Amino acid sequence: MVSYMATKKVTVTIPEDLLEEIRSEASERGMSAYIAEAVRLKRDRDRLLELVDWLEEEHGPVTESEQAAALKELDELDAEHERRSAAKGPAGEAA
């Protein structure tokens, strides 16, 4: 069963240079889908930043050593992702 989300048409103003940049990227999905995805990502990022603010109020700011440890873990996750992607090959199948 396919579920459809209710939508509403709105008018937005976008700088011309930005519009030209995203037109080619959005062509397959459509401009509305592209912009809706971008707005969702921005909203999610804003919510994460709000959570960070709440956590810092509760527990204090992130220390440099905590930040370094988190960045190291992200680097390790990126390396693991690369390793798994390479093992699958270009078509996403196991090599």
MARKEVEX-612903 format. One record per residue: residue in one letter; z, y, x of N, C-alpha, C in turn. Coordinates in steps of 0.2 Angstrom, whole numbers, plus 5000, padded with zeros to 4 digits. Layout:
BEGIN
aZYXZYXZYX;...
# end
This chain:
BEGIN
m500049945004500050005000500050065004;v499650115003499550175007499950225004;s500350265008500850315005500550385007;y500450425003500250495004500750545003;m500750595008501250645008500950705004;a501450735001501150794997501050845002;t500550885001500350935006500251005002;k500251055006500151125003499751165008;k499251195005498851235010499151305011;v499151325017499451385020498951425024;t499051485025498551525030499051545036;v498751535042499151555048498651595052;t498951635056498551665061498651645068;i498151625071498151595078497751635083;p497951655089497551685094496851645095;e496351685095495651655096495551615101;d495851625107495751585113496151515112;l496751515109497051455107496651415102;l496451445097496051415092495451375095;e495051405100494551375103494751315108;e495351325111495551275115495751205111;i496051215105496251165101495751135097;r495151165095494651145091494351075093;s494151075100493851015102494450955103;e495050975104495550915104495650895097;a495650935092495850915085495250895081;s494650895084494050875080494050805077;e494350755080494350685077494850685072;r495450715073495950705068495950755063;g495650815064495550865060496150925062;m495950985061496351035062497051035059;s497051015053497651015049498150965052;a497850905053498350855056498550875063;y498150905067498350925074498950975073;i498851025069499351075068499951055065;a499951005060500550975057500950935063;e500550905067500850865072501250915077;a500850965079501151015084501751045081;v501751065074502351095071502951045071;r502750985069503350925069503650925076;l503250925081503550915088503950975090;k503751035088504151095089504751095085;r504751075079505351065075505851015078;d505550955080506050905084506350935090;r505950975094506151005100506751055099;d506651095093507151145092507751105089;r507751055086508351015084508650985090;l508250955095508650935101508950985104;l508651045105509051095108509651115105;e509651115098510251135094510751075096;l510551015096511050965098511350975105;v510950995110511151005116511651065116;d511551115112512051175112512651145109;w512651105104513251075101513651035106;l513250995109513650945114513950985120;e513551045122513851085127514451125125;e514451145119515151175116515651125116;e515551065114516051015114516250985120;h515850975125515950945131515850985138;g515551045137515451085143514751075145;p514451115149513751115151513651045156;v513051025156512850975160512850995168;t513250955172513250965179512650955183;e512550985188511950965193511950895194;s512450855196512450785197512250745191;e512450765185512250735179511550745178;q511250805179510550815178510150775183;a510350775189510050735194509950665192;a510550635190510550565188510050555182;a510050595177509650595172508850595174;l508750645179508050645181507850585185;k508350555189508150495192508050435188;e508450435182508250385177507650385174;l507450455172506750465169506250445174;d506250455181505850435186505750365186;e506250325185506250255185505950225179;l506050255173505750245167504950255167;d504750305170504050325171503750275176;a504050255181503850205186503750135182;e504250115178504150055174503650055169;h503550115166502950125161502350115165;e502250145170501650135174501450065176;r502050035178501949965180501749915175;r502049925169501849885163501149905161;s500949965161500249995159499749965163;a499849955170499449935175499349855174;a499949825172499849745171499449735165;k499449775160499049765154498349775155;g498149815159497449825160497149885156;p496549905157496249955153496249945145;a496149885143496049875136496749865132;g497249865136497949855133498149785133;e497649735136497849665136498149645143;a498549595142498849565149498249555154;a498349575160497849565165497949495168;
# end
